[in-house]
Amino acid sequence: MTDIQQKASEILDKGYRWLIADNYEQRMDFFAQELDKLDPSTRESLFQEILKQDSGATRSWLTVDRLNSLVGEGTITDRERQSIFDSFGQAYVDGQVSFEDALSFTNIYGSGAVAGGGMLTPDPDQLNDLIGTLTSSNSSASSAFIEKFAGDMLTQRLYVDGHPQMPETPAYAGILLNALDQSGGSDAVNAALGRLSPDQRNQLRDDVSQYGMGLQAKHDADGSNVRDPMAILIENTSRHGTPEQVRELVDYVGEHSKGDGLENQYYTYDNKPLDARAEALGELMQTHGDTILKDALVPNPQQTAGSSNEKSTVIGENLAALSNLVRLTGLNPDNSHSAAIMDQLGRFTANDVRVSNRAEGTDVTGDGKIDEADIEAVDLSTTRLAMIGAVMQDAVSSGYVDLRADQAARDAFVGYLIDLGVSAIPVGGDFAAKAITNKLDGVLGGLSEQAKTAVEDALTAIPKQLLTDGQGQLTDQAKQAIIDALPEDYQYLEGLKNESNSFIQDAILSSSARDGEITTQMDSYKNYIAGAKGG
């Protein structure tokens, strides 16, 4: 008999009582003391041998509940507890402990965190204890435990192809995503999700999108150590997703943001974005904004394949999804990414204004030739201006929030309008303070003489070479100077609230040299968006 075999036998003999139940507490205490004396590799071997000699250990004496109880009594130290978790986790990762033993040891189904029908129990302690158990093994000795365990549970229990789904599945999926997120961030989440098939990932997404807000509500109500798992999935796509996965997620969110009841999974009943999801989408838009915009702003009037809505078109669906994303993020005063997103939209739109305004017979593409490609570039930018105008109109009119009530959101939207106005000045043109002020007067719906003087004075105080960069974009210093100089009441935003369509259209047209084309196209794209929404 080897030393490990002898030690395992000695531990299993501890607490043995003839004719009556063994003293499991004594055995657990002795096991914890002996395990803590060993080096990590020997601990792992001992754990394996214990389970080999006593295959029912994780269903009798070797349980998390008993371990935590003895720690609470002071019988087992926190260090000894961690040694048990580390050893078990490493043995599981190395394949020396079965998935069934891991289920028993973590007691995930018996924890009481999830009640019948998939409802979370009212007591936050049970949920917090389960999260603590799932993340306790995530130390330097066993950092991969939760990744492997979550992947196994998702693929072997919760989302098994051909097997009916339990009512409790969404709750357990949300708990696992939270444990992954807390233990290893989006890298751990991505590692576990990488083991799922496309169908399994889609089902997981559907579950947490529909039910995940319940975990966020529990956190908000009683401080439970969880958050909305859909926000975790969105963050994972933002940080690890391919361009195709990003586009698919934007479309998915748009499709599930419709209606006033339970089918609307991204807004509250009073038409306010769900904070956690909107915040995660803000990161997605800020990270992948250029790709999202370029992919969405492609004219394709073909009818949407498989849609029962005869008015639904590919371009209409794309623009409606983009409008919804802008509304959740850039035009959301509670979103920390709002200012950056509006700045991003401003830069994107300003570039199209400049290209659209290029004179006929010029080298637009910069390839040294004047040919059909230059005409196509101008036409595409003109079309995209009409599209982004329709998107902004729809985003504002679908869920306007009084921007004047929030200074950060107000300044972000004004920054977008400033980019739009200044873009009408061609690169190499007159970027003097007065010229910039005159352009802003148009996009801001008309400024008072006092306001124009304040803006011009603020810009005059900045050296001309510091007003714009090499691409003709206002510098952050110049843009902030304009915002600070504008009147505090921002009365022109009242026009945006009451007449959003005409306000935004006028702002774009005031910057464009092809206002006739844009007006006609913008009306068409507004109709495409309405058609996609069933209007």
Buried (B, 14 or more C-beta within 10 A) or exposed (E): EEEBBEBBBEBBEBBEEEEEEBBBBBBBBBBBBBBBEBEBEBBBBBBBBBBEEBEEBBBBBBBBEBBBBBBEEEBBBEEBBBBBBBBBBBBBBEEBBBBEBBBBBBBBEEBBBBEEEBEBBEEBEBBBBBBBBBBBBBBEBBBBBBBBBBBBBBBEBBBEEEEEEBEBBBBBBBBBBBBBBBBBBBEBBBBBBEBBEEEBBBBBBBBBBBBBBBBBBBBBEEEBBBBBBBBBBBBBBBBBBEEEBBBBBBBBBBBBBBEEEEEBBBBEEEEEBBBBBBBBBBBBBBBBBEEBBEBBBEBEEEBBEEBEBEBBBBBBBBBBBBBBBBBBBBBBBBBBBBBBBBBBBBBBBBBBBBBBBBEEEEBBBEEEEBEEEBEEBBBBBBBBBBBBBBBBBBBBBBBBBEBBEBEEBBBBBBBBBBBBBBBBBBEEEEBBBEBBBBBBBBBBBEBEEEBBEBBBEBBBEBEEEEBBEEEBBBBEEBBBBBBEBBEEEBBBBBBBBEBBBBBBBBBBBBBBBBBEBBBEBBBBBBBBBBBBBEE
